[in-house]
Amino acid sequence: MKRLLERSLLGLTLCTFLCAGCSGGNKKQVAENPDVNEMKTDDGLKTLQVGDVNVTWIQDNAEDKLMPVSLFPDASQELIESLSLQAGIPSSVSVFLVETDSLQILFDTGLGAPAGQLQERLKRLGIAPEDIHYLYLTHFHGDHIGGMMQGDSVVFPNAQVYASKKEYDGWMKMPDDKKAQVVKTMDAYKDRLHLFEFGETLPGNVIACDAVGHTPGHTAYQVGTLLVVGDLIHGAALQIPHPEICATYDMDKEAAIQSRKKYLQEVDENQFVMAGMHLPAPGLK
């Protein structure tokens, strides 16, 4: 109980610092972190023990993925060439499974069928869709909620779904053609959909933190010394050294830059392990 309280206070402190605003900072490599123990690596899967929790990176894309440099129009050709990124920026479509306090928590669900590899790779872990207790959504883009549905049927029949109220409200104000997938998916899970405010502690001692900018209610989640950052970064080799550069997917450019800078600084200063849905394999820094 004491350890859980300490972790809750740590998460609340982190969210307080981040909301106050920071800038700059570089990442810490997982290999440098004394709080991390690598447990298992397989094709498209990697499991680490991070403090008291186990986190498994699940690669949802079937083949190697490069983000085209055209997605980063603010990056000069000279910068791209200096970083040797002319062919594209290594990336991934990733999902993270966290096991803590006997709970199975899935952060986002990837692309869904037929392109997504999530279900096949969960099966290799010995986990069925009905075993997932919670789905924590970073935001509502299709490569994050696509795996929640198969046709008109829900994929995770027992999972409670959590998303930020700000994200939900923001998407509901969008044109019908832009929000169609979101409406269909959230309606399918409506009896199990929970909308939170930033700063709340969710089941599994998970702290929901404000990372808006990419979308209206884009959310980062902090579990002990693990920080799940969603789409804070699309092209790590470019955006970690230059967090001021946005992908065209970012809806609010200035807010996205602010979120990226402050989280990168906190990860660096506190040696948090960063899990990103578009970090290159194995998705953890």
C-alpha positions as CSV (number, residue, x, y, z in Angstrom):
1,M,0.0,0.0,0.0
2,K,2.8,2.4,0.9
3,R,4.5,1.7,-2.5
4,L,1.3,2.3,-4.4
5,L,0.8,5.6,-2.5
6,E,4.3,6.7,-3.4
7,R,3.7,5.9,-7.1
8,S,0.4,7.9,-7.0
9,L,2.2,10.9,-5.5
10,L,5.0,10.6,-8.1
11,G,2.4,10.6,-10.9
12,L,0.5,13.6,-9.6
13,T,3.8,15.5,-9.1
14,L,4.8,14.7,-12.7
15,C,1.5,16.0,-14.1
16,T,1.8,19.1,-12.0
17,F,5.3,19.8,-13.3
18,L,4.2,19.2,-16.9
19,C,1.2,21.4,-16.7
20,A,3.4,24.2,-15.4
21,G,5.4,24.0,-18.7
22,C,9.0,23.2,-19.6
23,S,11.2,23.2,-22.6
24,G,14.0,21.3,-24.3
25,G,15.6,18.1,-23.0
26,N,16.7,14.8,-24.6
27,K,15.6,11.3,-24.1
28,K,17.2,8.7,-21.8
29,Q,17.9,5.3,-23.4
30,V,16.1,2.3,-21.8
31,A,19.5,0.6,-21.4
32,E,20.7,3.4,-19.2
33,N,17.8,3.2,-16.7
34,P,18.6,1.2,-13.6
35,D,14.8,0.8,-12.9
36,V,14.3,-1.3,-16.1
37,N,14.8,-5.1,-16.6
38,E,14.4,-6.6,-20.0
39,M,12.3,-9.8,-19.7
40,K,11.5,-11.0,-23.2
41,T,12.0,-10.0,-26.9
42,D,10.3,-11.7,-29.8
43,D,9.3,-10.7,-33.4
44,G,7.1,-7.6,-33.0
45,L,7.1,-7.9,-29.2
46,K,9.3,-6.7,-26.3
47,T,8.6,-7.0,-22.6
48,L,10.3,-4.9,-19.9
49,Q,9.8,-4.7,-16.2
50,V,9.7,-1.0,-15.4
51,G,9.7,-0.6,-11.7
52,D,6.7,-2.6,-10.4
53,V,4.9,-3.0,-13.8
54,N,5.5,-5.1,-16.9
55,V,5.1,-3.3,-20.2
56,T,5.0,-5.1,-23.5
57,W,5.5,-3.3,-26.8
58,I,3.3,-4.7,-29.5
59,Q,4.1,-3.8,-33.1
60,D,0.9,-3.4,-35.0
61,N,2.4,-2.7,-38.4
62,A,3.4,-5.8,-40.4
63,E,6.3,-4.3,-42.3
64,D,9.0,-1.7,-41.6
65,K,7.5,1.8,-41.5
66,L,9.0,5.1,-42.6
67,M,7.3,8.4,-42.1
68,P,7.8,10.5,-45.3
69,V,9.6,13.7,-44.8
70,S,6.7,15.5,-46.5
71,L,4.8,15.1,-43.2
72,F,7.2,17.5,-41.6
73,P,7.0,20.7,-43.8
74,D,8.8,22.9,-41.3
75,A,11.9,20.8,-41.5
76,S,14.3,22.2,-44.0
77,Q,16.0,20.1,-46.7
78,E,19.3,21.0,-45.1
79,L,18.2,19.6,-41.8
80,I,16.8,16.4,-43.3
81,E,20.1,15.8,-45.1
82,S,22.2,16.6,-42.0
83,L,20.3,13.8,-40.2
84,S,20.4,11.5,-43.2
85,L,16.7,11.1,-43.3
86,Q,16.1,11.7,-47.0
87,A,14.5,8.2,-47.4
88,G,12.1,8.8,-44.5
89,I,12.0,8.7,-40.7
90,P,11.9,5.3,-39.0
91,S,8.6,4.8,-37.2
92,S,6.0,2.2,-36.2
93,V,2.3,1.7,-35.3
94,S,2.5,0.4,-31.7
95,V,0.3,-0.7,-28.9
96,F,1.3,-1.2,-25.3
97,L,0.1,-3.8,-22.8
98,V,0.7,-3.0,-19.2
99,E,0.3,-5.7,-16.5
100,T,0.0,-4.2,-13.0
101,D,-1.9,-5.2,-9.9
102,S,-3.2,-8.3,-11.7
103,L,-4.8,-6.1,-14.4
104,Q,-4.3,-6.3,-18.1
105,I,-4.4,-2.8,-19.5
106,L,-4.1,-2.0,-23.2
107,F,-3.0,1.4,-24.3
108,D,-4.6,2.0,-27.8
109,T,-5.6,-0.7,-30.2
110,G,-3.8,0.0,-33.4
111,L,-5.2,-0.1,-37.0
112,G,-7.5,-3.1,-36.7
113,A,-8.2,-5.7,-39.3
114,P,-6.9,-6.5,-41.9
115,A,-3.7,-4.6,-41.5
116,G,-3.2,-4.7,-37.8
117,Q,-1.1,-7.4,-36.1
118,L,-2.4,-6.8,-32.5
119,Q,-4.7,-9.8,-32.2
120,E,-2.1,-12.3,-33.6
121,R,0.5,-10.9,-31.2
122,L,-1.7,-10.9,-28.2
123,K,-2.4,-14.5,-29.0
124,R,1.3,-15.3,-29.0
125,L,1.4,-13.8,-25.5
126,G,-1.4,-16.1,-24.4
127,I,-3.9,-13.3,-24.1
128,A,-7.4,-13.3,-25.6
129,P,-9.4,-10.1,-26.2
130,E,-11.8,-11.0,-23.4
131,D,-8.8,-11.0,-21.0
132,I,-8.3,-7.3,-21.3
133,H,-9.7,-5.4,-18.3
134,Y,-9.1,-1.8,-19.5
135,L,-8.5,0.1,-22.7
136,Y,-6.9,3.5,-22.2
137,L,-7.0,5.7,-25.3
138,T,-4.5,8.4,-26.0
139,H,-6.7,9.9,-28.7
140,F,-9.3,9.0,-31.4
141,H,-7.3,8.7,-34.6
142,G,-8.0,5.5,-36.6
143,D,-4.6,3.9,-36.1
144,H,-5.4,4.1,-32.3
145,I,-9.0,3.0,-32.1
146,G,-9.3,0.9,-35.2
147,G,-8.6,-2.4,-33.3
148,M,-11.6,-1.8,-31.0
149,M,-14.0,-3.0,-33.7
150,Q,-14.3,-5.9,-36.2
151,G,-17.0,-4.9,-38.6
152,D,-19.9,-4.0,-36.4
153,S,-18.8,-6.0,-33.4
154,V,-16.7,-5.0,-30.4
155,V,-13.3,-6.8,-30.1
156,F,-12.8,-6.4,-26.4
157,P,-16.1,-7.6,-24.8
158,N,-15.1,-7.2,-21.1
159,A,-12.9,-4.0,-21.3
160,Q,-13.8,-0.8,-19.6
161,V,-12.8,2.1,-22.0
162,Y,-11.2,5.3,-20.8
163,A,-10.7,8.5,-22.7
164,S,-10.4,12.2,-21.9
165,K,-13.6,14.2,-21.9
166,K,-11.8,16.9,-23.8
167,E,-11.0,14.4,-26.6
168,Y,-14.5,13.1,-26.7
169,D,-16.1,16.6,-26.7
170,G,-13.7,17.8,-29.3
171,W,-14.4,15.0,-31.8
172,M,-18.2,15.3,-31.3
173,K,-18.0,18.9,-32.6
174,M,-16.2,17.8,-35.8
175,P,-18.0,17.3,-39.2
176,D,-19.9,14.0,-39.6
177,D,-17.6,12.6,-42.2
178,K,-14.5,13.2,-40.0
179,K,-15.9,11.7,-36.9
180,A,-17.9,8.7,-38.3
181,Q,-15.4,6.0,-37.1
182,V,-15.2,7.7,-33.6
183,V,-19.0,7.9,-33.2
184,K,-19.5,4.2,-34.3
185,T,-16.8,3.0,-32.0
186,M,-17.7,5.0,-28.9
187,D,-21.4,4.1,-29.4
188,A,-20.5,0.4,-29.5
189,Y,-18.7,0.7,-26.1
190,K,-21.0,3.4,-24.6
191,D,-22.1,1.2,-21.7
192,R,-18.4,0.9,-20.7
193,L,-17.1,4.3,-21.7
194,H,-15.6,6.5,-19.0
195,L,-14.6,10.1,-19.7
196,F,-12.0,11.6,-17.4
197,E,-10.5,14.9,-16.6
198,F,-6.7,15.4,-16.8
199,G,-4.9,14.6,-13.5
200,E,-7.3,11.8,-12.5
201,T,-5.9,8.5,-11.2
202,L,-7.4,5.6,-13.1
203,P,-7.6,1.9,-12.3
204,G,-4.2,0.3,-12.0
205,N,-2.8,3.5,-10.5
206,V,-2.5,5.1,-13.9
207,I,-2.3,8.9,-14.0
208,A,-4.0,10.7,-17.0
209,C,-1.9,13.7,-18.1
210,D,-2.6,16.6,-20.4
211,A,-0.7,16.3,-23.7
212,V,-3.1,18.3,-25.9
213,G,-2.0,19.6,-29.3
214,H,-2.0,16.6,-31.6
215,T,-5.7,16.3,-31.0
216,P,-8.1,18.3,-28.7
217,G,-7.7,15.9,-25.7
218,H,-4.6,14.0,-26.6
219,T,-3.5,12.2,-23.4
220,A,-0.3,10.8,-21.9
221,Y,-0.5,8.1,-19.2
222,Q,2.0,7.7,-16.4
223,V,2.4,4.4,-14.5
224,G,5.2,4.5,-12.0
225,T,8.2,5.4,-14.1
226,L,6.6,4.5,-17.4
227,L,5.2,7.3,-19.5
228,V,2.9,6.4,-22.5
229,V,3.0,9.4,-24.7
230,G,0.8,8.4,-27.6
231,D,1.4,10.5,-30.7
232,L,3.6,13.1,-29.0
233,I,6.3,12.1,-31.5
234,H,5.8,10.8,-35.1
235,G,9.4,10.9,-36.3
236,A,11.8,10.4,-33.4
237,A,15.1,10.9,-35.3
238,L,13.8,14.4,-36.3
239,Q,11.6,15.5,-33.5
240,I,13.6,14.4,-30.4
241,P,16.5,16.7,-31.4
242,H,14.0,19.3,-32.8
243,P,10.7,19.2,-30.8
244,E,9.7,22.4,-32.5
245,I,8.9,20.5,-35.7
246,C,5.4,19.2,-36.1
247,A,3.9,16.5,-38.3
248,T,1.0,17.7,-40.4
249,Y,-1.3,15.4,-38.2
250,D,-1.0,17.8,-35.3
251,M,-4.2,19.7,-35.0
252,D,-2.9,22.5,-32.8
253,K,0.7,23.1,-33.8
254,E,1.7,25.4,-30.9
255,A,0.1,23.3,-28.2
256,A,1.8,20.2,-29.7
257,I,5.2,21.8,-29.6
258,Q,4.7,22.8,-26.0
259,S,3.6,19.3,-25.0
260,R,6.5,17.7,-26.8
261,K,9.1,19.9,-25.2
262,K,7.8,19.6,-21.7
263,Y,7.4,15.8,-21.8
264,L,10.8,15.3,-23.3
265,Q,12.4,17.4,-20.6
266,E,10.6,15.5,-17.8
267,V,11.5,12.1,-19.3
268,D,15.2,13.2,-19.5
269,E,15.3,14.7,-16.0
270,N,13.5,11.9,-14.2
271,Q,14.7,8.9,-16.3
272,F,11.2,7.8,-17.2
273,V,10.8,5.1,-19.8
274,M,8.9,6.6,-22.7
275,A,6.5,4.4,-24.7
276,G,5.4,6.1,-28.0
277,M,2.9,4.8,-30.5
278,H,5.1,5.9,-33.4
279,L,8.6,5.5,-31.9
280,P,10.7,3.2,-34.1
281,A,10.9,-0.5,-33.0
282,P,10.8,-1.4,-30.2
283,G,8.7,1.6,-29.3
284,L,10.4,2.4,-25.9
285,K,13.0,5.0,-25.1
